[in-house]
């Protein structure tokens, strides 16, 4: 396994103007990552997305770092004003961006679920056929370009491992799998080691993420924590500083035969460069231990 970093991990640096998105490639290379994952791309004013993707790809080659994954939003229920055909066509254009970037995989969302006012008697099983339809069309289009597609355990509605597995088995295409995010299972109150064990055979990419977890039965600090579906509380943490069993999850995917990239995805309140470097130090230690056991 090799280490990469998601550009999402440096959002704080971009917001303050210390780095722009283009400069994150050099930063990732300087931090000795093997790869970089693009959490969407955001062309500067006056530039087209395809033109900008070409520049990002060229910079990756210059810096000697691999562009490994492209992560984008999608919603097969409400995206493109609820028109699933338009949403599929929009995502096909993003596959073309991924091809220019030179990544081997694209992660897109499935849906955040029904809005409260629309939910009524409808839940995940009601949405499943529509999700499968969208995912199937996207992966068939991407396959011709040599790009694998995947969903992530993300957004609560499609977060538990059993729901993710239903989507994967419904699409039933070797070109379609899952981006496993170790920490995100906690958002749906699922134990990560059990979920990773279930989904490891379908893994195309990995996010190493950590959270501090507090019971919803106690008084929670007012800042930086958010509620899970079951009313517990999480705060994004530096890898190794939280409660997600990151080492155990790495061991599970290694035993399942996964040999691809593991991306750090940090979204906490700590200074970004420090937090990512500390997380990388921990993952280097973990991977070193896994190589001898």
C-alpha positions as MATLAB code, in Angstrom:
seq = 'XXXXXXXXXXXXXXXXXXXXXXXXXXXXXXXXXXXXXXXXXXXXXXXXXXXXXXXXXXXXXXXXXXXXXXXXXXXXXXXXXXXXXXXXXXXXXXXXXXXXXXXXXXXXXXXXXXXXXXXXXXXXXXXXXXXXXXXXXXXXXXXXXXXXXXXXXXXXXXXXXXXXXXXXXXXXXXXXXXXXXXXXXXXXXXXXXXXXXXXXXXXXXXXXXXXXXXXXXXXXXXXXXXXXXXXXXXXXXXXXXXXXXXXXXXXXXXXXXXXXXXXXXXXXXXXXXXXXXXXXXXXXXXXXXXXXX';
ca = [
       0.000    0.000    0.000;
       1.108    3.565   -0.747;
       0.136    6.833    0.899;
      -1.676    9.675   -0.808;
      -3.447   12.767    0.451;
      -6.760   14.320   -0.506;
      -6.724   17.996   -1.411;
      -9.734   18.224    0.918;
      -7.285   17.833    3.803;
      -5.843   21.269    3.027;
      -9.088   23.241    2.736;
      -8.044   25.476    5.591;
      -4.844   26.503    3.804;
      -6.808   27.316    0.653;
      -9.423   29.326    2.560;
      -6.754   31.519    4.174;
      -4.933   32.012    0.871;
      -1.701   30.395    2.088;
      -1.926   27.914   -0.797;
      -4.032   27.653   -3.890;
      -5.287   24.328   -5.216;
      -2.555   24.108   -7.852;
       0.173   24.619   -5.228;
      -1.156   21.731   -3.124;
       0.471   19.321   -5.594;
       3.921   20.613   -4.696;
       3.043   20.618   -1.005;
       1.987   16.964   -1.165;
       5.196   16.084   -2.987;
       7.296   17.984   -0.428;
       5.553   15.999    2.330;
       6.703   12.821    0.567;
       3.321   11.459   -0.429;
       3.264    9.011   -3.310;
      -0.050   10.273   -4.653;
      -2.630   13.037   -4.522;
      -6.420   12.749   -4.645;
      -8.417   15.651   -6.054;
     -11.605   16.528   -4.175;
     -13.163   18.096   -7.261;
     -11.129   20.790   -9.003;
     -11.835   24.505   -9.025;
     -10.456   26.404  -12.034;
      -9.351   29.985  -11.483;
     -11.565   32.688  -12.933;
     -11.504   32.659  -16.703;
     -10.159   29.108  -17.038;
     -12.105   26.093  -18.249;
     -12.225   22.886  -16.256;
     -10.587   20.753  -18.964;
      -7.792   23.268  -19.493;
      -7.203   23.435  -15.739;
      -7.189   19.632  -15.433;
      -4.434   19.501  -18.065;
      -2.339   21.925  -16.009;
      -2.892   19.921  -12.825;
      -1.878   16.715  -14.611;
       1.271   18.346  -15.963;
       2.168   19.647  -12.512;
       1.777   16.170  -11.022;
       4.274   14.855  -13.575;
       6.637   17.731  -12.833;
       6.455   17.085   -9.080;
       6.750   13.293   -9.487;
       3.511   12.519   -7.694;
       0.713   10.282   -8.961;
      -2.845   11.624   -9.426;
      -4.709    8.670   -7.928;
      -8.396    9.499   -7.550;
     -11.003   12.121   -8.373;
     -13.756   12.702   -5.810;
     -16.943   14.484   -6.850;
     -20.455   15.066   -5.601;
     -23.578   13.497   -7.076;
     -27.205   12.905   -6.163;
     -29.352   10.538   -8.191;
     -32.519   11.744   -6.426;
     -32.206   15.530   -6.354;
     -29.183   16.305   -8.533;
     -29.705   18.353  -11.716;
     -33.135   19.444  -10.446;
     -34.207   15.851   -9.931;
     -33.592   14.848  -13.558;
     -31.554   11.649  -13.310;
     -30.669   11.691  -17.022;
     -29.190   15.184  -16.715;
     -27.316   14.159  -13.570;
     -25.842   11.164  -15.387;
     -24.760   13.355  -18.313;
     -23.188   15.835  -15.885;
     -21.221   13.049  -14.249;
     -20.060   11.708  -17.602;
     -18.446   15.102  -18.201;
     -16.660   14.690  -14.858;
     -15.369   11.302  -16.032;
     -13.818   13.175  -18.960;
     -12.118   15.505  -16.476;
     -10.801   12.487  -14.593;
      -9.373   11.093  -17.826;
      -7.467   14.347  -18.394;
      -6.182   14.334  -14.812;
      -4.853   10.823  -15.398;
      -6.490    9.222  -12.358;
      -7.419    5.556  -12.266;
     -10.609    6.007  -10.235;
     -13.554    8.318   -9.653;
     -15.608    8.408   -6.493;
     -19.053    9.957   -6.830;
     -21.840   10.226   -4.281;
     -25.071    8.273   -4.659;
     -27.491   10.536   -2.769;
     -27.869   12.220    0.576;
     -31.318   10.665    0.862;
     -34.833   12.031    0.744;
     -35.598   15.464    2.114;
     -37.764   15.479    5.211;
     -40.727   16.885    3.360;
     -40.484   14.147    0.706;
     -39.666   11.173    2.891;
     -43.124    9.937    3.965;
     -42.885    6.131    3.715;
     -39.791    6.156    1.515;
     -36.375    5.009    2.648;
     -33.203    3.432    1.307;
     -34.836    0.441   -0.388;
     -37.157    2.776   -2.258;
     -34.190    4.774   -3.583;
     -32.037    1.734   -4.372;
     -33.197    1.048   -7.966;
     -32.605    4.688   -8.952;
     -29.157    4.683   -7.324;
     -28.211    1.450   -9.106;
     -29.398    2.840  -12.452;
     -27.215    5.938  -12.097;
     -24.126    4.108  -10.849;
     -24.393    1.506  -13.611;
     -24.516    4.065  -16.415;
     -21.567    6.007  -15.032;
     -19.330    2.976  -14.575;
     -20.145    1.671  -18.074;
     -19.101    5.037  -19.531;
     -15.942    5.198  -17.406;
     -14.936    1.625  -18.211;
     -14.280    2.529  -21.850;
     -11.773    5.118  -20.607;
      -9.983    2.728  -18.269;
     -11.369    4.402  -15.149;
     -12.970    2.551  -12.240;
     -15.872    4.174  -10.413;
     -16.971    3.872   -6.828;
     -19.233    5.235   -4.140;
     -18.132    6.001   -0.591;
     -19.700    5.228    2.775;
     -20.714    8.847    2.994;
     -23.692   11.045    3.812;
     -25.528    8.843    6.399;
     -28.239    7.681    3.957;
     -25.756    5.482    2.045;
     -23.269    5.083    4.860;
     -23.761    1.719    6.554;
     -21.801   -1.138    5.033;
     -24.899   -3.243    4.299;
     -26.425   -0.414    2.253;
     -23.182    0.150    0.361;
     -22.934   -3.587   -0.366;
     -26.500   -3.616   -1.708;
     -25.590   -0.883   -4.195;
     -22.401   -2.648   -5.298;
     -24.161   -5.977   -5.774;
     -27.037   -4.258   -7.574;
     -24.701   -2.619  -10.080;
     -22.875   -5.945  -10.407;
     -19.946   -4.712  -12.476;
     -16.264   -5.410  -11.781;
     -15.562   -1.799  -12.732;
     -17.648   -0.528   -9.792;
     -16.673   -0.738   -6.149;
     -16.259    1.274   -2.972;
     -14.042    3.930   -1.505;
     -13.836    2.793    2.123;
     -13.545    5.646    4.609;
     -12.558    4.192    7.990;
     -13.972    7.039   10.054;
     -17.219    7.677    8.193;
     -18.889    4.535    9.507;
     -18.980    6.220   12.900;
     -21.300    8.880   11.442;
     -23.893    6.136   11.049;
     -22.994    4.578   14.431;
     -21.474    1.476   12.836;
     -18.278   -0.050   14.200;
     -15.606    0.559   11.526;
     -13.785   -2.761   11.891;
     -16.979   -4.738   11.253;
     -17.938   -2.559    8.291;
     -14.471   -2.644    6.732;
     -14.415   -6.428    7.075;
     -17.660   -6.594    5.084;
     -16.632   -4.170    2.338;
     -12.919   -4.948    1.976;
     -13.445   -7.311   -1.015;
     -14.990   -4.422   -2.987;
     -12.362   -1.769   -2.136;
     -10.978    0.394   -4.946;
      -9.603    3.198   -2.759;
      -9.191    3.945    0.952;
      -9.603    7.046    3.106;
      -7.791    7.029    6.418;
      -9.824    9.279    8.702;
     -10.237    9.539   12.449;
     -12.846   10.974   14.826;
     -13.127   11.601   18.522;
     -16.369   10.030   19.694;
     -18.545   11.000   22.665;
     -21.794    9.456   23.827;
     -24.963   11.390   23.154;
     -25.901   10.679   26.773;
     -23.476   13.304   28.091;
     -22.860   17.035   27.870;
     -20.912   17.787   24.712;
     -18.550   20.750   24.135;
     -20.345   23.356   22.008;
     -17.717   23.688   19.284;
     -16.571   21.406   16.444;
     -18.662   18.345   17.371;
     -21.551   17.145   15.205;
     -24.292   14.594   15.771;
     -24.443   11.119   14.318;
     -27.734    9.573   13.215;
     -28.143    7.954   16.651;
     -27.412   11.180   18.494;
     -23.813   10.519   19.457;
     -21.176   13.179   18.858;
     -18.049   13.214   16.692;
     -15.189   15.626   16.133;
     -12.745   15.110   13.263;
      -9.304   14.214   14.594;
      -5.719   13.767   13.505;
      -5.183   10.142   12.506;
      -4.244    8.187   15.608;
      -5.608   10.848   17.972;
      -9.219    9.706   17.809;
     -11.306    6.618   18.426;
     -11.497    5.025   14.965;
      -9.568    1.705   14.876;
      -7.355    2.826   11.996;
      -4.601    0.231   12.500;
      -7.122   -2.602   12.730;
      -8.867   -1.401    9.563;
      -5.566   -1.228    7.692;
      -4.814   -4.766    8.801;
      -8.206   -5.950    7.517;
      -7.772   -4.454    4.050;
      -4.200   -5.762    3.832;
      -5.402   -9.277    4.677;
      -8.109   -8.893    2.010;
      -5.385   -8.308   -0.584;
      -5.740   -4.548   -1.048;
      -2.513   -3.083   -2.387;
      -3.564    0.332   -3.686;
      -3.403    3.856   -2.294;
      -4.547    4.985    1.140;
      -5.448    8.686    1.181;
      -5.355   10.816    4.274;
      -8.588   12.819    4.466;
      -8.372   15.297    7.325;
     -11.256   17.621    8.175;
     -10.516   18.722   11.732;
      -9.892   22.104   13.325;
      -6.113   21.725   13.710;
      -3.654   23.508   11.414;
      -3.698   21.506    8.202;
      -0.023   20.911    7.466;
       0.704   19.849   11.027;
      -2.366   17.609   11.207;
      -1.648   15.891    7.893;
       2.031   15.392    8.758;
       1.185   13.901   12.149;
      -1.360   11.629   10.503;
       1.198   10.564    7.903;
       3.729    9.802   10.634;
       1.167    7.530   12.290;
       0.260    5.766    9.052;
       3.947    5.251    8.220;
       4.331    3.588   11.611;
       1.233    1.435   11.131;
       2.233    0.303    7.655;
       5.723   -0.501    8.840;
       4.280   -2.694   11.563;
       1.925   -4.413    9.126;
       4.831   -5.259    6.831;
       6.370   -7.518    9.484;
       3.288   -9.193   10.966;
];
